[in-house]
Amino acid sequence: MAKVMRVTGAWTGLLSDWLDQEGLDRDGLENAPVRIALARWALEDNVPVPVWRDLLAQGLALAPQHAAPELKVGACVRPAHVGVLGYLVLASDTLGEAMLAYQRYETLFYGASLAEIEVVGDQAEMRWPPSENELGQQADGAAIAALVTFMRRQIDQPPPPSLVSFLGDVSAEAAREYERFFGCPVTWNDSHVRVRFPLHYLSLPMPRRDPTLRELLDRQARALLRALPEASQAGSGTDRQLQQVLLKLLSDGEPTLVRAAHAMHMSPRTLQRRLARHQLSWQQWLDRNREQLARQYLDDTSLTLTDIALLLGFSEQSAFTRAYRRWTGNSPGRERRQWLSD
């Protein structure tokens, strides 16, 4: 089955910010179609790849004096443009951990897991194969420029990549601009989009951590404690251990009974018996905790519904929406709107 690609709605803000930076946000008629089209997409929307390609092309056409304006678009990247994925990368200890975090949670951004990481000799390579619904050179250029810019900002005296390559081709003038931007050789008409670094770069520390994720995880832990059944509010050792294990399981996207029991060094049957003391099955316990966390997260308007789905361990927003309806009889989007209007 082909992987269906899209981009998160927050990513369209990258183009809006670049238009602002370049002074292309005037009210003139020539700019109005791009602004109107961008305004149709909310942060939590899933934007089809063809739509994103068209929006980007329209925006870049407003700056014909630039040889490769997509690179300047990518250089505008901020954590908000990639949602919780950006904060997870920022929280990593090293560049290598940041690359692994990106790979693990890429589905949140593109709707598919495409990135491959491989060690090639003394080089580490992150690459993306062609897909049936390709982004196109402009969108690929903006994405890789954003990725490299994002990592450069987190490392003191950032080294350049060893190599960047793309599926498509550009003019000779634009190719020179690409090499100036990345500070390394750039190859064209390759079988993959690639970013390659010397292997030892993966151990470089990322000292500029964003406190947002730490605060978010603290809130998550507090909410989980409030979700404990009444009989266990005093907090037995097992209860507290299970709460901590759940944090890890949700971040991995695999909150199963078997994995929880393994992490607690007990059999699934033993864990089931301990939950039964509170008249709960594993699924009931998991649903209770997820619902409690969801209500906390919906209060935070900086989190999109897609962000919340990831934090709760769901593979996609639609799965979270179905679960929330089952828990509460209401959709999370509608409930958030009701709370905001009160």
N, C-alpha and C positions, 0 to 999 in steps of 0.2 A: 504494500500500500504506500502511495506517495505521501511524503511528509508535507502537510499544509503549512505554509509559512505566512506569517503576518508580523507586524511590529506592534509594540505596545503604544497606546495613544499618547503616553508621555513623551515618546520619541519625536512626535511632531513639534513639540516645544523647542527642539533643537533648531529647526528651521525658523520658527518664529523669533527666537533669540538672535539668530544670525541676521534676519531682516532688520531687526531693531539696531543691531550693531553697525550694519552697513548703511543705516538711514534709508532703508527701502520700505519703511512702514508708513509712508505718507498716505494721505487720503486720495491721492490721484487715481484716476480710473484705471491706469495700467496695473496698479498694485492691488486693486480691490479684489479681483477674482482669487488671488492666492490667499489673502487674509480671510475672505469669506469661506473658502474651502477648508482652511485650517481650523476655523472656528467651529466647524461641524463635528470635530472629534474631541471627545472628553478624555481625561487622563486614563480612565479605566477601560476605554474602548479598545477593541482589537482592530487594527487598521490593516486591511488586505495589502499585500505587497504591491500589486499593480497601482493601488491608490497612492501609497507612499512614493513609489517611483514617479508618478505623475505630479504629485505635490512638489517633490524635490526639483524636478525638471522645470516646473513653472517658476519656482523661486529662484533657481540658478540663472534662468534666462533673464532675470532683471539685473544681472551683473555681468554683462558681456565683456567688460574690460578685464576680468580675471581669467587667467589661463585654466585654473583648476579650482573654482570656487567651492566645490564640495569639500575640499580640505579645510577651508576656513569654517564651513558649517560644522564639521567634526570637531574643530578646535574650540567650539563654544560649549562643549559638553560639561554638564554638571551632574552630580548624583541624582538629582530629581528627574533627569531625562531617562534614567533607566530604573527608577523606582528602588525597591528594596534590594535588587541585585547590586546596585551601585554601593549601597551601604554594607553589604556582605563583603564585597571586594575591599572596601576601605578598612574593614575590621581585620583583614588578614595580616598575619605577622610578616610574611615575606612575599616577594613578587611571585614565587612559585605557588604559594597558597592562594594568592589572588587569581592566578590563571586557573587553578583547579576549582575555585569557587565560581568563576565565570562559567566553566564547562558544566558544573553540576546544575546551575540554575538558568542556563541559557534558554530552556523551554519557556520560562517566564517571559522572556523578551521576544523570541522569534516564534513561539508556538511549536518549536521542534528543537531537538538536541542534535546539533550538526557539528560542533567543534570537536576536533581530534587533537590530542597532545601527544607528541612523540619526541624522544631523544634521538637525535641523529648525530652520531659521533660526539663532538664536544659542543653541539648546539641543541637547544630546546626549541621545538617548533609547535605553534598552534596553527591549525589549518582548517579550512572549510571547503568541502567538495561542492561541485555544481549541484544545483537542485532543479526540479522541474519548473519551479516558479522563482527564477533567479532575480536577485535584487537589481542587477545591472551595474555598470561601472561607476556611475555617479553615486549610487547608494552604497556600493561596496567601498568606494573611496572615502565617503563620509564616515562609514562605520569603522573602518580601520584607523582613520585619522582620529576618531573619537576614542577608540581603544588605546592607542599609543599616547594620546594626550592625557587621558585619564590616569594612566600609569606613570607618565612623566611627572605629573603633579604630586604624586605621593612619595617620590624618591628624591633625596638630595643629590644634586649633580647627576641627573638621569643619563645613562648611556643610551646611545641610539641602538635600534635593532641591527642585526647583521644583514637581514634581507627582508624585503616585503615584495609580494608578488600578487598579481591579479589575473582573473580569467580573461578580461577584455583588453582593450588597447586605447591609447589616447594619442593626441598630436605630439609632435616632438617638443613643442613649447610646454605643453602640460606635463610631459614626462620629466622634463627638467625641474618643473615646479614640485612634482612628487618627490624627486630625489632630494631637493632642498628641504622639503618639509620633514621627511623621515630621517634624513642624514645618513642614508645608506643606499646601496644599489636597489633598484626597483625593477622587477622583471614583468613581462607582459605575455598574454596569451598562454598562461600556465594552466595546468590541470586543476589547481586549487588556488584559492586565496590563502596566502601564508604570511605569518609574521614569525621571524626566527631571531633568537637571542643566543649569545654564548651561554652555555649551561650554568656557569657560576653566577650569572645574573639572578637565577632563581632563588638564591639565598640572600639577596639584598633585602634589608629590612624596609618595611613601609611605616615610617614613624608618624605620619600625619593621619592618625585614625580619627574617624568621625564619631563623636559621642552619641549620635542618634541611635545607632544600633544597640549600643550598650544600654541606653535608657529604655529602648524598646524591649530588650530581653529582661530587664529588671521588671518592667510592667507585666511581662508575660509570666514571670515567676510568681509575682504577687497575685495575679489573676488565677493562676493554677491553684495556689493555696486556698483562695476563697472558694474554689470549686469543689474542695474536698467535701464528702458527705458529712452531715452533722455529727455522726458518731465518731468521726476521726478528726474533728477540729483541733483536738489537743495535739495531733500530729504524731502518730507512731512512726518508728524508724522506717517501716515498710512503706507507709504512705508517703513520707518525704522522699524516699529513694525513688519511688515510682514517679512522683512529680518531676524529679530531676531527669529521670530517664526519658520521660515524655518530651521534654524540651529537645533532646538530641534526636529522638525519633521523628518529631515534626520537622526539624530542620533537614533531615535526610529524606523526608517524604514517604517514610515507610513505617507508620505507627501500628504495627501488628502485635498481637499477643505473644507470638513466638519470639520476635525480636526483643520485646520488653522483658520477657522471662529470661532470655539469654543474657541480656545486659545486667540483670539482677542476680545472675548465677543461680537460677532455680528452674525447675521444669515448668512448662506451660500449665500443667495440671495444678501445681502448687499455687501459682499465681491466680488461677481461676478460683481456687478455694478461698484465698485471702480476700479476693474481691467479693465473693459470695457472702462473706461476713457482713458486708454492707448492702446485701440484697442487690448486687449489681453484677452484670456480665461485663466482659471486656468492652464490647461495643457500647453498652450503656455508659460505662465509665468514660470511654473516649469521647462519646457524643456530649456528655455533660461538660467535660473540660473544654472541648472545642467550642461549644456554644458560649460558655463563659468568656473565653478568649475573644471570640468573634464580637461579642457585645462591647468589650473593651476597645477593640481595634476600630469598630465602626464609629466610635466617638472621636477618633483621631482622623480628621479630614485630610491630613497629609498622606495617609495611606489609601491607595486605590483598592478597589475590590480584588484586583489581581494580586496586589501585594499581600492582602489579607489571606487570600487562598493559599499562597505559597507559605506564609507563616504558619498556617494551620495544617500544612502537609498535604494539601490537595494538588493534583497534577495540573489543574486548570480552573479558571474562574467558574465555569459552568458546573463543575462538580461541587464546588463550594456552595453555589446558589441553590442547587438541588438539596443539598444537605441542610442548609439553613431553612429552607421551606419546610423540610420534614421536621426540624426541631421546633420551629416557631409558627408555622403556617403563613409566613410572610417572606418576601424576598429581601435580601440584605440591602439592595439599593433603595427599595421603597421604605424600609425601616429607617435607613439613614436620613432620607429626605424628610420623613415624618419628625424625627428627632430634631433636625435642623430648623424645621418650621415652628416647633413648639417654643 
